[in-house]
Structure formats: C-alpha cells, structure tokens
Amino acid sequence: MTSTDSAAKAPAKDPWDLPDVSGLVVGVLGGTGPQGKGLAYRLARAGQQVIIGSRAEERAQAAAEEIGHGVEGADNAEASRRSDIVIVAVPWEGHGKTLESLREVLAGKLVVDCVNPLGFDKKGAYALKPEEGSAAEQAAALLPDSRVTAAFHHLSAVLLEDPEVGQIDTDVMVLGEERADVEIVQALAGRIPGMRGIFAGRLRNAHQVEALVANLISVNRRYKAHAGLRVTDV
C-alpha cells in the first residue's frame, strides 16, 4: 500500500455513532403479553410513538389504554402497516403462523425478533432449536422481503412493567445482517434509560442468544432476582 492509499483510507466508523430514531414509529406485535407490553411501556415512556398489535384489536386497545403515554392499539396487520420498526414479541408457539400471515404487510419493514423458543419440564426451562436454527432465522425465512434483526431477548418483563423502576440496567445484544439496521435497533434500545444496544453478530448466531434466557430463568429462580446482562470492556 502506498502512502497515498493510506492517506485516502477512510477512518473506521465509531461504533457508538448511532442514528437518531426518536421520530420512528414502533409497532409491538404481541404487545398484550408481559414482554411486549413492558417494551411498549418503556419505549413510550422514553418518548417513542408506539402502536401495540394483537390478533384482537380490542385487546390491543385495552392494553394501550392501560399503558398510557400515547400508546395506540390495533390488530397486528394495522400495527405493522403503520410502523417503521416492528418488534415481534409473540409466544413461540404462534411465531411462525403470525409472521407468515403478515409477510406482505411487513415487506420493507425493519423487524426485530425478540422471541425465545423455550420448553419447560420438572427440571426447569430449556432451549428449543427450531428447524431454521433460531426464532430469528425462522423470521428471516418467512419474511424474505423484510429487514430482520434480533434483540431484546434478556429483559425482565417484571422490571419493564414496573413504573417504580426508573432505569433498566442491562445490555441488549443485537444481531442482524446489515450494519445500518443493527445500528437503528441499538439506538432504539438506548432510548430506554440504563440500556445499551450491543452488536452481537449475524443472525446465524441468534440461537445461543435466545437459548441463554433458559440460563437466566435458572439464575432468577435461585437468587430471587430479575437478572440481565452486561458486556464488559465495551
């Protein structure tokens, strides 16, 4: 490499130089469940415009009214249509069917999958491995025209929904194929006080991120806690 080539080389992008996402509308599918409702509440409390989606519009509207902070409720298709970013927080059992039914309306959208495929038996929680490799990879397979990412897996619904908790001290591992999409999701996580969004690889690495929730459930049961994650030296 010549000195001219070296001088012309662009400096590395600051990984913490994230976009302003404050004006984006966020839809939360499964927003009537604890995880989805908690995320909707935290984002709306931070000033984000949020629309809760549910199979039943009236359930979504009831949950939105309970949350307040300007949150709206709609059926899943309408919530998806009106949103720039769509967080998928539906139960694993209905994950594939829900996304398949929304393929057209989610085309071109930034989709954030936070579903954790888990099983439970007398020994506790354990990870399931979908045929596609992970819930996020299943989403990517079912939504070929969407920009699929994965994030928000390791959050305590109890803490998210508690209005007495001022901030959620945790890191959010964000996975995806396109840096620009990942950075939008990182910035969205950072809207919630106490949270940081951390790039954690491509979607092929989503399984172990989803599976770690089974370990956190064991931690919580043993220590009577609401454990989260912090990534050190970053």
TARALIN-V386435 format. One line per field, one symbol per residue. phi: phi as a letter, one per 20 degrees, with the letter a starting at -180 (. if undefined). psi: psi as a letter, one per 30 degrees, with the letter a starting at -180 (. if undefined). Layout:
phi: ???
psi: ???
This chain:
phi: .efffffefffffffeedfedfeeedecfnfeegfffffgfffffeoffccedbfdgffffffffffmlmfdcbfgfffffedecceeceggfdgffffffdgffegneeddecedfcdcbfeoebfddfgfoaffffgffecfdddeccamfdeefffgeeffefbdeaddedcredgffgfffgffgffegnececfcoeffefgfffffffffffgfffdlccfccceemc
psi: kleeeeefkklkkjfgilljgfgkkkkjkgffleeeeeeeeeeeffgkkkkkklejeeeeeeeeeeebggklklleeeeeeflekjkjhlkefgeeeeeefgeeffkfljkjkgkjjllkaffaklkkjlefeleeeeeeefifgljklklhegkjeeeefjffjeljjlkjkkklfkeeeeeeeeeeeffkkfkkkkkgalffgfefeeffeeeeeeeeeeghlikakkklg.
